[in-house]
Amino acid sequence: MAKLSNGTISVIFVAQRTELDADGYARAAAMMDELAAHQDGYIGIDSVRGADGLGITVSYWADEARAKAWRDHPDHAAMREAGRNRWYSDYSLHVAQVTRSYDWKKP
């Protein structure tokens, strides 16, 4: 992820996956990544998942209104419900505003 502008909204999703329907989860996650990328105000996403099923996904949005619009998107809401029913044992969501951002890369 490149340097972010001050005021960018970061939506931090920390989730513990169940062992149910790994293929269905992979398809759903790919669909949500693609759908999010086409939403107004979308900047990007970073995501990692450990072998134990714990994952952290951070999506970046131009402002709070656009982050909320993604939260309220009907397809995203339906997939969130599927996640609660099938793919997650628990999760936490945190919304933060970027006040500083920088990059470093080994030469």
N, C-alpha and C positions, 0 to 999 in steps of 0.2 A: 504494500500500500504506500503510495506517495504521501508526501507531507500534506496534512489536512489544514484547511483554513480555520482560524479561530471562529468559534460559534457553530462549527459542524456538530451535528448530533450523532452520538454513538449509542447504538442499542446493543447491549451486551446480554447474550443469552447463554446461560450455563445450564447444561442438561445432562442428566444421567439416562442413558438409553437402556431399554429392556433388551432381552435377547429375542424378542418376537419380530418376525417378518423383516429381516434385514434387507431383503431385496426390495420390498415395498417401501421401506424407509429410504433407501438410496434413490429410488425413482421419485419419491415425493420431495426429497431434499433438492434434487436436480431441477425439478419443476419449479420449486419455490425460488431457487437461485435465479433461474431464467426469468420468472415473472417479476421478481424484485428489480432485476437489472433494467426492466422496461418501465419502471415507475418514475414519475416526475420527481426530481430531487435526489434520486439514488446516486451515491458516489462510489460505493464499493463494499466489499465484504472480506473478512478474514475469518477462517474457520479451522479448528483443529479438533481431533478426537483421539483419545487414548485407547489402548487395548482393553481397558476396563469399561469402556462405553461412556466415560465422562467426556463431554464435548463443550467447547467454547466457541461461539460464533458472535462476531461483532459486525453489525452492518452500520454503514455511515450514510447520513442523510443531510441534505442542505440546511434543513431547519426542522423545528419541532412539528409544524403543521404537516410536512411531508412524511415525517416518521409516523405520525398518528394516522395519516392516510393509508400507509402501508399496514399498520396494525389493523385498521378497519376494512381493508380490502376483503371482499367476500370470499375469494378463493383462499386467501391467507387465513382467514378466520376458520374456514372449514378444515383446512389442513392442521391448524392449531388444535382443533377439537379431536381430529384423528390422532394427533400426537399424544394428547392426554389419555385417550382411550387405549392406544396400542403401543406406542414407541417410547414413551418416557415414563420412568418411575417417579421422577421429580425434576423440577427446573426452577431457576431464578432468572429474573429479567431485570436489568438495570439500565436506565437511560441517563446519559451524561453529556455535557457540553464540552467540547474540546476548547481548552484555553492555551494549550501549547502543543506543538507537534514538530518533530524533526526526524530525519532519516540519517542512517550511517550505513556504509557498505565498505567492506574490506577491499582495499585496492588490489 
